[in-house]
Amino acid sequence: MEGRRDTGSRRWYWLLLLPFVGLLIPPIYAHEDPELFGFPFFYWYQFAWVPISVAITYFVYSRTRTREAPSGRAERPPVEAEPGRPTPGDGS
Amino acid sequence: MTVEHETKTATIVVFLALFLLVTVLGFVAARWRRGDLKILNEWGLGGKRFGTVVTWFLLGGDIYTAYTFIAVPALMFGVGAAGFFALPYTIIVYPLAFLFMGRLWSVAARKGYVTPADFVRGRYGSHGLALSVAFTGLLATMPYIALQLIGLQVVIEAMGVEGDWPIIVAFLILALYTYNSGLRAPALISLVKDLSIYITVIVAVIYIPSKLGGYGEIFDAAGQALPDKESPTGTPGSLIPEGASAHTAYATLAFGSALALFMYPHVITGVLSSKSQDVVRRNMAILPAYTLMLGLLALLGYMAIAAGLQIDDPNFAVPDLMIHYFPDWFEGFAFAAIGIGALVPAAVMSIAAANLFTRNIYKEYLRKDASDQEEAQTARITSLVVKVGALAFVLFLPNDYAIDLQLLGGVWICQTLPALVIGLFTRWFDRRALLLGWFVGMVFGTIVAASQEFAPTWEFLGITAYTAIWALALNFLISGALTLALRSSGAGDTADETRPEDYDELTEAGQPAPVAAKTG
């Protein structure tokens, strides 16, 4: 059942765990020091995660995109192939 | 010092001019990317033709609402760091949604699902479970719309206009163009809303700190003032969350809110209206641009402290700060931006709730043979009714902190997670077990919330956590145990109209995604 190509690209999904680890354990960052531009650590640390999380998500997105996968996929879903189709739903 | 809420001509003129502009846009939207608005797919999902940019604006308008502009800064003003959980919440929500929203889009596109309940019915072959998802969606949306109403009310009052009539007028206009144009209206208005919000935020976070002596001074002032403040639960405010219970509350509020967000019908509507799974996934990577804005807006609560403003109702923290620092005309501009920022999501929420009611209650139980036109017409009328329901929440629940309304909605909507989100990855749970788990979670969550006077966290076994997480844990426990029990007693449960390849544009048939376990 394992698709060879997919297993490779799917590993990237694990990267998405990083923002959770970085942000859901407040003892890591609930401190006042070091300050940066007047912002206590607690605040700038969390702000810093916005661009980091964007970078991670975008990276995973680009790595798991179908269009960038090697060609020759026989069963490309019809919807993917015709993105402009107005009313999907005749599939059932 | 106290801030006077007086009526100033320049403020009112600019405010009304912007409101007039979006009202016109709201009606014009009916002709944009023209489609037959007598069909639900066109009225309620904009014909599923929105690309990356429109989806970005629409989802941005959906997610960053009066919650962002009024409720979060109010919480920061009143209790300090505890309110900042909104930032980690709106960061982690995207990697989370990245994992499952693409799958939902794909299966919805292949099977013609318009609502989350459509999916659950198809996946589990259970009308009861679908009804539970539809009911929860409708219920949870109302306090969320109520939050928008409060946001609108606050800016109107801040302009010195008394009474309920301006809200009623604003909602009538909203109702009319929603009825007329469907999802196209908020999608188009989102563009104007975002532009004006961004201008307001950039001016506010540069100009106001320059008057207050910089961010260092603002944090110092907040750090000094916060310990003297008291949250509704009696704990003092603080600049940095201290102690285990503050930490667990912070983390679970962020996590629970993130779990909840993409199950709300209005956010799912925004996602399903986009034209491909690729658009959905790309948006999960670029939407956090708004999160920076949310974080900066949150700090306006501290600026209100640093400015020494005497504010009785914390919901006025942002408007009063703007009155204090901005010239009259820009105050009108900023208030209009906030007001429109409340109306856009309110429109999408009422549309999504209307889609749910029409597809999963009206057509399912009341008129099975409803035609397409009838379906769209019912949705239009329901979108009006839902707004009245939201008014009830404003009138009958305590709303010192408007955010508590949104968090109450989160307690409810989280109870659909096992059926909806886990269902996107695995069909392991038994439909009857899910239904019972949902029921117990709903009842338990509501009782706990009510017993706390709708404060969002609850302490159990020495751990303070967001009520939604406790209720969800109980829900999982029951769903899991009962599934195992039913399985061992040999009770069959096989109906599933979807196939594995319906979910993913990336994988071959039959592969469960490796990420399923993380989502819970």
Interface residues (C-beta under 8 A of the other chain):
Chain A: M1 E2 G3 D6 S9 R10 Y13 L16 L17 P19 F20 L23 L24 I25 P26 P27 A30 H31 E32 E35 F37 G38 F39 P40 F42 Y43 Q46 F47 W49 V50 S53 V54 I56 T57 Y58 V60 Y61 T64 R65 T66 R67 A69 E75 R76 P77 V79 E80 P83 G84 P86 T87 P88 G89 D90 G91 S92
Chain B: G35 N41 G47 K48 R49 A81 F84 L87 P88 I91 I92 Y94 P95 L96 F98 L99 S106 A109 R110 K111 G112 Y113 G122 G214 Y215 G216 E217 I218 F219 L239 I240 P241 E242 A246 H247 Y250 A251 A254 F255 K275 S276 Q277 D278 R281 R282 M284 A285 I286 P288 A289 T291 L292 G295 L299 E497 E501 D502 E505 L506 T507 E508 A509 G510 Q511 A513 P514 V515 K518
